[in-house]
Amino acid sequence: MDRWQAMRIFVQVVESGGFAPAAKMLHISPPSVTRAIARLEEMIGTRLLVRTTRSLKLTAAGEGYAADCRRILAEIAEAEANAAGSFTHPAGLLTVTAPALFGRIHVLPVVLDFLDRYPALQVKTIFVDRVTNLVEEGLDVAVRIAALPASGLIARRVGSVRQVLCGSPDYFARFGEPLAPQDLVHHRIIGREGLFGHSEWLFGRDSSIRVPISARLIVNTNDAAISAAVAGWGVSRFQSYQVAPEIEAGRLKAVLADYERAPVPIHIVHAEGRMVSARVRAFVDFAAERLRRRAGVNAAP
């Protein structure tokens, strides 16, 4: 067995979480997987995996080697695809990541249309609320809602989202609308762990207005906060895309628009390389155009 095949088996073991699942995915026997990993560790001269009857974990050396293997295998696959002509014709597997709710609401519809247009492509989505490492995790494209730090990634800005303060029309009919951020001390606040769950909220384009917040209801998901606001219990802050359908349908109303913070940019990013594969280039172009037209996403300047 050559080293390339051993690396491929090793990466599959890591991604599958075990020898037997990897063997099933690769259509080979579990003993063949065991022998391949043993030979690979012997060639390298270090332990890559710690195996017990209940778990499988990467060693420190294994973590670095897994990241390198993913990069090398991706470069091999791209070289083969280029030689076969698919550099100009999108084909193969494309992995796309985005924040969980934004991914479900906005990126998934784009992916479905993209698959319909390019039948030779396969797309894997990873929608998670954390910053992913494209190179180390073997990801092709990421949609990120943030001001991006300097990096080796290529970024295309496709729009922005606003932070909006919302409540239901029924709530405002009963308690009145806040006319300034300081009025929130007299309102029921729906707080959230993590994003917008702090003890004070910032307002103004330069975030110079600070308002202490005391939430009687604290939830751990955006969906729960939206449901509580729609039910008329109180007010909360959201990214504009999260509540666009509710605002459009009249179930929620945004207030204090004059005190909103500066919009948060949305970027599509991918790793920089000598050549961008056809599938990455095609998806970035396709997704940029579609995302700019979706509700709750303001067009890029």
Number of C-alpha atoms within 10 A of each C-alpha: 10 8 12 13 13 20 21 17 24 26 20 21 23 18 13 15 14 18 23 17 15 22 20 12 13 15 9 13 13 17 11 14 22 17 13 21 20 15 15 22 16 11 10 10 9 12 16 22 20 11 12 8 5 6 9 15 15 16 14 11 12 19 16 13 19 23 15 18 20 21 18 15 17 16 13 13 14 19 16 13 19 16 10 11 13 18 20 14 17 22 20 16 15 17 16 24 24 25 19 14 16 19 21 13 14 20 23 16 14 19 20 11 13 18 14 10 10 15 11 14 16 16 16 13 18 16 19 14 13 10 11 17 11 19 17 16 14 18 22 21 23 25 25 21 18 13 11 13 7 6 9 10 16 13 20 16 18 23 23 23 21 20 20 22 21 25 28 23 19 17 21 19 10 9 12 11 18 16 13 13 20 13 11 18 14 9 18 19 21 25 26 20 12 10 13 17 19 15 11 13 16 18 21 16 13 11 13 10 15 13 16 14 19 18 20 10 14 15 16 13 13 19 13 14 23 22 12 19 24 24 16 18 17 24 28 21 26 21 21 22 22 23 24 19 14 17 18 12 10 12 18 26 24 21 19 16 15 11 19 19 18 15 18 16 20 25 22 25 20 23 18 13 11 5 11 14 20 20 23 21 16 16 22 21 12 15 20 20 14 16 22 18 13 17 17 22 22 21 19 15 7
